[in-house]
Each structure stands twice: as C-alpha cells, then as structure tokens.
Amino acid sequence: QEVIQLLKTGIAPQGFVMGPMSEVVLNSTQHLSDSDLAAMATYLQALPAPEGDAPPAAVPMTSERGAALYRDHCVACHGERGEGVPGAYPALAKSRSVTMRSPANLVHIVLEGGFPPSTAGNPRPFGMPPFAPVLNDADVAELLSFLRASWGNRAAPVSALDVARARAGRD
C-alpha cells in the first residue's frame, strides 16, 4: 500500500519522491489505475535488494560541526532527532535515503533542494530549499556525515570530494 501511495501521490510514510522521480509521478504514475499501481508495486517489491547497501561494520563518528550545521539549517523541518513531520518533511532517522552506500542522491538533495510533485493526493507539497549557495563542500560533507551517523543511522561518512563531484555533475 505504501508503494502504491508513493507512486500515486509522491509521498508515503517513509519519504517523498524528488528529482527525476518527481517527474515520473507528475507525468505518469499518478494517472494510473489502482490495479496498475498494485501490479507495479508487486513487481518492484519482487526485485532483489541492491547489493552493497549494508551498513559499515564500525559505527561512524559524528562531529560537532555537523551537529551545528544540522541545528542551523535542518532541525526546524526534520526535528531534533531526525523524526521529520509526517506528510510534510521526511524523517532522516533510520532512512534508507540517508544510509544508502552511495551518498550521491543525498548530496544532490542538499545541494539542489526540490519538491515532490503536486498530485491529487498531495496538491500542495512541501519542499526543501537548495543549500548549494549557502554551504561549501566541506560543510555539506560534515552535515551529511552527521546525518549518516545519527539516530540509528549507520553509514560511511561523506567527503568534501564526494560533494565537489556532485556539484560539478561528475558523480
């Protein structure tokens, strides 16, 4: 049901679509019948899990700089403990989007911001501003490394080089 909801409205309890997937929902899947959406959900859930998304063996360390950046730029929407606001701002705690092996999508979301699509089920979506003009590569790396090591998240840190590559469109 959550996959169907995501494909129909662009939002679900675990998160929102952004970037190219937002266009897919806006221009395509929101217009499908419930039976077609159910068939798509069944197919997607039958796919094998991506390789390499396992958390690192050691728990990553958080930094004071990353925590300060989170307090300054993120806490108002995503909460003190990364809990988010259902239907408005996604939770960052225990989020697959935050802990995926490759941080590329997460880096792009922070740099470019974005909005879920406007759909019948979500006519006035909340969005995220771009932080590319506000934060440098080292700050983005510190912030994302903090997210990837907080509230039960266990993922490798993000480097300033990861951010620079994304900013240059080379990830």
C-alpha positions as CSV (number, residue, x, y, z in Angstrom):
1,Q,0.0,0.0,0.0
2,E,2.8,2.4,0.8
3,V,4.5,1.8,-2.6
4,I,1.1,2.4,-4.3
5,Q,0.7,5.6,-2.3
6,L,4.1,6.8,-3.3
7,L,3.5,6.1,-7.0
8,K,0.1,7.8,-6.9
9,T,0.8,10.9,-4.7
10,G,4.6,11.2,-4.5
11,I,4.5,10.8,-0.7
12,A,4.4,7.9,1.7
13,P,5.1,7.4,5.4
14,Q,8.8,6.6,4.7
15,G,9.5,9.6,2.4
16,F,8.9,11.6,-0.7
17,V,9.9,11.5,-4.3
18,M,12.2,14.2,-5.6
19,G,14.3,14.9,-8.7
20,P,13.6,12.8,-11.8
21,M,11.2,10.5,-9.9
22,S,9.0,13.5,-9.1
23,E,8.6,14.0,-12.9
24,V,7.6,10.3,-13.2
25,V,4.9,10.7,-10.7
26,L,3.7,14.0,-12.0
27,N,3.5,13.0,-15.7
28,S,2.8,9.3,-15.4
29,T,2.1,7.2,-12.3
30,Q,-0.4,9.5,-10.6
31,H,-2.7,8.9,-13.6
32,L,-2.6,5.0,-13.5
33,S,-5.4,2.9,-12.2
34,D,-5.1,1.3,-8.7
35,S,-4.8,-2.1,-10.3
36,D,-1.9,-1.0,-12.5
37,L,-0.2,0.7,-9.5
38,A,-0.7,-2.5,-7.5
39,A,1.0,-4.5,-10.3
40,M,3.9,-2.1,-10.4
41,A,4.3,-2.3,-6.6
42,T,4.2,-6.1,-6.7
43,Y,6.9,-6.1,-9.4
44,L,9.1,-3.5,-7.6
45,Q,8.9,-5.4,-4.3
46,A,9.9,-8.7,-6.0
47,L,13.2,-7.2,-7.3
48,P,16.3,-8.3,-5.4
49,A,17.7,-5.9,-2.8
50,P,20.5,-3.7,-4.1
51,E,24.0,-5.0,-3.4
52,G,26.3,-3.1,-1.2
53,D,23.7,-1.1,0.9
54,A,24.8,-2.9,4.1
55,P,25.8,-0.6,7.0
56,P,29.5,-0.3,7.8
57,A,30.9,-2.7,10.5
58,A,32.0,0.2,12.7
59,V,29.7,2.9,13.9
60,P,30.7,6.2,12.2
61,M,31.6,9.2,14.5
62,T,29.6,12.4,14.4
63,S,31.2,15.8,14.5
64,E,30.2,19.0,16.4
65,R,30.4,20.9,13.2
66,G,27.9,18.6,11.5
67,A,25.6,18.8,14.5
68,A,25.8,22.6,14.5
69,L,25.0,22.7,10.8
70,Y,22.1,20.4,11.3
71,R,20.8,22.7,14.1
72,D,21.2,25.8,12.0
73,H,19.7,24.5,8.7
74,C,17.7,21.4,9.2
75,V,16.2,21.0,12.7
76,A,13.2,23.3,12.1
77,C,11.8,20.9,9.5
78,H,13.4,17.5,10.2
79,G,13.2,17.7,14.0
80,E,15.7,17.4,16.9
81,R,16.0,13.6,16.4
82,G,15.6,13.5,12.7
83,E,12.0,12.4,13.1
84,G,10.5,14.7,10.4
85,V,6.9,15.7,10.1
86,P,4.5,13.1,8.6
87,G,3.1,14.4,5.3
88,A,5.4,17.4,5.2
89,Y,9.1,16.7,5.9
90,P,10.7,13.2,5.7
91,A,12.3,11.6,8.6
92,L,16.0,11.3,8.4
93,A,16.3,8.8,11.3
94,K,16.7,5.2,10.0
95,S,16.1,6.5,6.5
96,R,17.4,4.3,3.6
97,S,17.8,7.5,1.6
98,V,20.3,8.7,4.2
99,T,22.1,5.4,4.6
100,M,22.5,4.2,1.0
101,R,26.0,3.1,0.1
102,S,26.4,5.9,-2.4
103,P,25.6,9.3,-0.9
104,A,25.1,10.9,-4.4
105,N,21.3,11.3,-4.1
106,L,21.6,12.7,-0.7
107,V,24.3,15.2,-1.8
108,H,22.1,16.3,-4.7
109,I,19.0,16.8,-2.5
110,V,21.0,19.0,-0.1
111,L,22.7,21.0,-2.9
112,E,19.7,21.4,-5.2
113,G,16.7,21.1,-2.9
114,G,13.5,20.0,-4.5
115,F,9.8,19.5,-4.3
116,P,7.6,16.4,-4.5
117,P,5.1,16.6,-7.4
118,S,1.8,18.3,-7.0
119,T,-0.8,15.5,-7.3
120,A,-4.4,15.0,-6.4
121,G,-3.3,13.2,-3.2
122,N,-0.7,15.9,-2.4
123,P,-1.9,19.1,-4.0
124,R,0.4,21.5,-2.1
125,P,3.7,19.7,-1.4
126,F,6.3,21.0,1.0
127,G,9.8,21.3,-0.4
128,M,13.4,21.8,0.5
129,P,15.4,24.8,-0.5
130,P,18.8,24.4,-2.2
131,F,21.8,24.7,0.1
132,A,24.4,25.0,-2.7
133,P,24.6,28.8,-2.4
134,V,24.8,28.6,1.4
135,L,27.1,25.7,2.3
136,N,30.5,24.9,0.9
137,D,31.6,21.4,0.0
138,A,33.2,20.7,3.4
139,D,30.1,21.9,5.3
140,V,27.8,19.7,3.2
141,A,30.2,16.8,3.8
142,E,30.1,17.4,7.6
143,L,26.3,17.8,7.7
144,L,25.7,14.6,5.7
145,S,28.2,12.7,7.7
146,F,26.4,13.7,10.8
147,L,23.1,12.6,9.3
148,R,24.6,9.2,8.3
149,A,25.8,8.6,11.8
150,S,22.9,9.8,13.9
151,W,19.6,8.5,15.3
152,G,20.3,4.9,14.5
153,N,21.8,5.6,11.0
154,R,25.0,3.7,10.3
155,A,26.6,4.7,7.1
156,A,30.0,5.8,5.9
157,P,30.9,9.5,6.1
158,V,30.6,11.8,3.1
159,S,33.8,13.5,1.9
160,A,34.2,17.0,0.5
161,L,35.4,15.3,-2.7
162,D,32.0,13.5,-2.9
163,V,30.2,16.8,-2.7
164,A,32.6,18.5,-5.2
165,R,32.0,15.8,-7.7
166,A,28.2,16.1,-7.3
167,R,28.4,19.9,-7.6
168,A,30.4,19.5,-10.8
169,G,27.9,16.9,-12.2
170,R,30.6,14.1,-12.1
171,D,29.1,11.6,-9.7
